[in-house]
Amino acid sequence: MHLLLATIALRPYVFVFLVSFLFISFVNFGVRTTLLFGALTYSVGLACEYSSVHNGFPFGLYHYAETTRGREIWVLGVPLFDSISYTFLAFASYTVALLLCSPLYRRGLDLRVLDTWHIRRSPRVWLMAALFMVMVDMVVDPLSVLGERWFLGRIFWYDRPGSYFGVPISNYLGWYMVAAVSVAIFQALDFRLNRTPCKPFGVLPGLPSRALLGPMLYAGIAGFGITMLFVIHASEIGWASVFIFLPFLVMALHTLTRSECFGNADALSSHLADFPFNREAFGVSQATLATIT
């Protein structure tokens, strides 16, 4: 217990992101899906980290500094919070892709997605989510390489520093692979466990704008990374990161504010046919639901 508390104290920002992920995933997808996804994605991340520090696949060869041994939890030669980060990064990226690919519904300040199982499991959502996760890593990894300049500390180094601010391109190819596997795991678990008329345990259909919580987590992670780059005076990397996300942000805002992106009655019918437990959040009665499904 002491080592767990020490780990949280050493990496408080990771703990905040992790707790945020758990809450957001619980209220949107349920407790069971969240916990299984977290365990499996952590295992995938740990396996890839273990492989990379021994043979360079898939992220490139790098080494962890031993300075935090005894001060935080390590698993198979890898700090716990390094591998656990894949869970909330993959989840947040998936929710952004789902938001951009689904019809929208708005009532006042309550914004919801009219997703369906077809949309949730679509290759478009899968590939976009993996790309969004790599985009975050293009901020996070260069920042981590400079860990000695902020409170992260020097936790690792690459055998051969790469061409993107010290990070090898192989790292991003590896991240895309891990992201694709992680998102595929989430899509499969979500479909297998939640394809039922019954509300998954933990889901809160009436929570306003709950579909925005995941994208807000994504924005928070990216924003934290970019802010820290400027704080430590790594302005070249900071501006590169800004220009990576600026076109994406403009495109996302354009997409979310276009009237064509808001679903009609057919989109609502399709959504409630797949997720009937959401009907109360839309003010649709059981009798009305029977007529549209």
N, C-alpha and C positions, 0 to 999 in steps of 0.2 A: 504493500500500500504506500509506503514511504517513497519508493522509486516511482510509482505512478504519479503521485503528487509532485515529485521533483520533475518528472517529464512534462507535466502540464505547466509548471512554473517556468520551465526552460523554453517551452514553445507555446505561449499563451494564445498567439494568433491562430495557430493550427487548431488548438482546442476550440476556439470560438467558431471557426469555420466548420469544424466537425459537428459540434452541437447544433449549429444552424442547419447543416445538412440533415441531421437526424430529425429535427422538428419539421422541416419543410417536406421531407420525404414521407414522414409519418402522416401528415395531414393531407397529402396529395395521393399517395400510393399505398399507404398502410404499413403497419409495423413489420409484418412478416416479410414482405417484399424488401423492405429497407434493410433489415438485419441480414437476410440471406445475400442480398446484393453487396452489402458492405463486407461481409466475410469473404465472399468469392472474389470480389475485386481487389481486396487487400491481398489475398493469396496470389492473384495474378501479378500484382505490382511487386510483391515481395520476391516471387520467383524470378521476375525480370531484373530486379535490382541485384539479387544474388548472382544471377548469371552474368550481369554486366561487370560486377566487381571482380569476377573470376576469369571471364574470357572475352569481355567486351561486347557481348550480344544481349540486348538489341540497342543499347544506348551509347555504345562506345565504352572503352576501358576507363574506369575512374576508381578512385580509392576514397574511403571514408577516414577522416581523422579520428584518432582514438581518444581525443581530448574529453569527449562527453561520456565515455564508458564509466559506469558507476554513478553518473548524474542523470541519466535517462535510460529508458528501456531500449535494449537492442534485441533484435531477433535475427539469428543466422548471420550476424555480422553487419546488419543494417539497422539504423535507428528506426524505432517503431513509427514515429510520426512522418518519416519520409514516405514509407510505403502506404500509410493510411491516407495520405493526401490524395491518392488516386480516386478514392471513393467519392469525396465531395467534388473533385474536379470533373469527373466523368458525369456525375449526376447533374451538376449545374449546367454543364455543356449540353446535356440531353434536354433539359427543360427549355433552354434557349432555342434549340432546334425545333422542339415541339411547338413553342409559341409562334415561331416564324412560319411554320408549315400548316398551322391549323386555322380554320375560320374563327373569328372572334365574336364575343358577345359582351356588350357593355350596357349597364344600367346605372346611371350616375357615375360614381367612382369605382363601382364594382366591375372589373374586367375579368372575363373568363375565356377559356379556350373551348371551342366545340370540337374537341378531338374525338376520334373514333379508333377502334382497334386497328383498322387499316392504316390510319395515319401514324399511330404510335409505333407500329411495326414496319413502317415503310423504309426502304433503302435510303431514301432521301434524308429522312430524319437521322438515320444511323450514320451516314457518311458526313452530314453536316455537323453532327454532334462531335464526331472524332476530330474534325477540322477545328472546331471551336476550342476543343481541349488543347490542341497543339498551339493555337494562338495564345492561350494563357501561358503555356510553357515558354513561349518566346519572350515573355516578360519575366517569369519566375526563375528560370535557370540562369540567365545572365546575372540576375540579382543575387542568386544563391552563390554563384562563383565569387562574388564580391562580399561574401558573408562576414569577412573580418572587418568590414567598414561599417557594420551595423550590428544590432543585438543578436542576429543569427549566429555569428561567429564563423570561423573557417571550419566547415564540416566535411568538405570533400574537395578533391581536385582531379582534373582529367589528366590522363597519362600524356596525351598530346592535346594541348588547348586547340579548340576549333576555330573556324573562320567567322562565326557569328558571335562576336564579343566574348571569345574564349570558349564557346560551346560548339562542339562538332555537329555537323549536319546530321550525322547518324543518330544523334540524340533525338532529333525531331521525327525522323523516320520511325525510330523505336517507339516514341510517344504516340504516333498515329496508330501503330499496330496495337499497343496496349489500350489506347482509347477505343479503337474499333471492337476489340474483344470485350472490354468492360461494358460498353453501351449495348452490345449484342446480348450480354448476360442480363442486363437490366430489362431489355425488351422481352427476352424469353421468360424471365421470372414474372414480370408484370402480367404477361398474357396468360401464363400457366396458373398463377395464383389468384388473379383478380378478375378473371372472366366469369363472373357470376352476378346474378341480380342483387345479391346481398352486398351491403357496404363492407369493404375490408376494414378490419379492426384498426382504429387510429385515424381513419380518413374523416375530415371535417368538411362535408360538402357546403355548409353554410358560411364558411369562413370567406369574407370578401376578398376578391382578387388573389386567391391563394395560388393561382397559376403564375403570378408575377414574382412570387417569393424565390423560386429557383433562379430565374434570370437576375434578380436583385443580388443573390448570393454570388453569381458569376461576375456581375459588375463590381461587387465589393472586393472579390479576390483580385481582379484585374486592376481595379483602382488602388488597392493597397500596394500592389507591386510597383505600379507606375509612380505612385507618390514616394515610395521609399527610394526609388532610383534617383529622383530629384533631391530628396533629403540628403543622400550620401554624395551628391554632386556628380553622379554618373549621368550627366545630361544627354550625352550622345545616345546612350541606350534608352534613356527616358523618352527622348523625342522620337526615336525609332519606334518605340512601343506605342506612343501616341498616334503615329501615322499608320501603324498596323490596325489600331482599333477605330480610328476616326472614320474611315470609309464604312466600316461595318456598323458603327453607331448611327451614321446618317442613313444608311440603307435600312436598318432596323426601325428607326423612328419613322421613316417614310412608309415602310410596310405597315406599321401598327397604326398609322393615322389615316390611311386610305380607306374610304368608304367601301371599296370593293373587298376589303379584307374581313369585313364583318358579315357573319353568316346570316342566311335567311331562315325561314321556317323549316325548310328541308334539312339544312345543316343542324338545326336544333333537334329535329326529329331523329336524325342519324346518331347524334351524340347521345340522346336519351335512350335510344334503342340499345346502345352498347353499355351505357352507364345509367340505368334507371334510378339508382339511389341518389342521383343528383337532381331529381325532378323538383324537390322542395326548394332548392336554391334558385330555380328558375320560375317558381310559382306555378308549376304544372301539377295538376292533381293526378291521382291514379287513374281516374276515368278518362281524363284527357290523354294520358300516356298510352292507354290501351288503344285509343283511336288513331294515334300517330305511329304506333309500332306495328 
